[in-house]
Amino acid sequence: MSVNEVENPESIEMKKSKDQSATVFTIDNTSMEVSKDEAKKMVLKLFKQKGELDYVDIAEALDLNLKLVVEICADLEQENRIEEIK
């Protein structure tokens, strides 16, 4: 896992919904709502399918906010479900 630079970070924005259980992801005027737990399952499934991925690959493949992807990967690392490749 590695970190790449985003070409246009201004186009990515993260907002919390009113109930704090879901996150709204806005990328270039499109949005979707998904809970953090559901996003975590999606990220883990992608790792199982693809193997080695970086943050940007995950964000692009799943249309998720890059900041959330980094947070989810940190959680998964802490849970020993994925590990960073150096």
C-alpha positions as CSV (number, residue, x, y, z in Angstrom):
1,M,0.0,0.0,0.0
2,S,1.3,3.4,-0.8
3,V,0.1,7.0,-1.0
4,N,0.0,8.9,-4.3
5,E,-0.9,12.5,-5.0
6,V,-4.3,13.4,-6.2
7,E,-4.3,15.4,-9.4
8,N,-7.1,17.7,-8.3
9,P,-7.6,17.6,-4.6
10,E,-10.1,20.5,-4.7
11,S,-12.6,18.2,-6.5
12,I,-12.8,15.9,-3.5
13,E,-14.8,16.9,-0.5
14,M,-16.1,14.9,2.5
15,K,-19.2,15.8,4.6
16,K,-20.9,14.1,7.5
17,S,-24.6,13.4,7.3
18,K,-26.9,14.7,10.1
19,D,-27.1,11.3,11.8
20,Q,-23.2,10.8,11.7
21,S,-23.7,7.2,10.6
22,A,-23.2,7.8,6.9
23,T,-20.8,9.9,4.9
24,V,-21.6,11.8,1.7
25,F,-18.8,11.7,-0.9
26,T,-18.8,14.5,-3.4
27,I,-16.5,14.1,-6.4
28,D,-16.9,16.6,-9.3
29,N,-20.6,17.3,-8.4
30,T,-21.6,13.7,-8.0
31,S,-22.4,12.1,-4.7
32,M,-23.4,8.9,-2.9
33,E,-24.2,7.9,0.6
34,V,-22.6,4.9,2.3
35,S,-21.9,4.1,5.9
36,K,-18.2,3.9,7.0
37,D,-18.7,0.2,7.8
38,E,-20.1,-0.5,4.3
39,A,-17.2,1.4,2.8
40,K,-14.8,-0.6,4.9
41,K,-16.3,-3.8,3.6
42,M,-16.0,-2.5,0.0
43,V,-12.3,-1.7,0.6
44,L,-11.6,-5.1,2.1
45,K,-13.3,-6.8,-0.8
46,L,-11.3,-4.9,-3.3
47,F,-8.1,-5.9,-1.5
48,K,-9.1,-9.5,-1.7
49,Q,-9.9,-9.2,-5.4
50,K,-6.9,-7.1,-6.5
51,G,-4.2,-7.8,-3.9
52,E,-1.8,-4.8,-3.7
53,L,-3.4,-1.4,-4.0
54,D,-2.6,2.2,-3.2
55,Y,-5.0,4.8,-1.7
56,V,-5.7,6.5,-5.0
57,D,-6.5,3.2,-6.7
58,I,-9.0,2.3,-4.0
59,A,-10.6,5.8,-4.0
60,E,-11.0,5.7,-7.8
61,A,-12.2,2.1,-8.0
62,L,-14.9,2.6,-5.4
63,D,-15.7,6.3,-6.0
64,L,-14.8,7.0,-2.3
65,N,-13.3,10.1,-0.7
66,L,-9.5,9.8,-0.5
67,K,-9.4,10.9,3.1
68,L,-11.9,8.2,4.1
69,V,-9.9,5.6,2.2
70,V,-6.8,6.5,4.2
71,E,-8.8,6.4,7.4
72,I,-10.3,3.0,6.5
73,C,-7.0,1.5,5.5
74,A,-5.5,2.7,8.9
75,D,-8.4,1.0,10.7
76,L,-7.9,-2.2,8.7
77,E,-4.1,-2.1,9.4
78,Q,-4.8,-1.7,13.1
79,E,-7.1,-4.7,13.0
80,N,-4.4,-6.7,11.2
81,R,-6.6,-7.3,8.2
82,I,-4.2,-5.6,5.8
83,E,-0.6,-4.6,6.0
84,E,1.5,-1.9,4.5
85,I,4.0,-3.0,1.9
86,K,7.2,-0.9,2.1
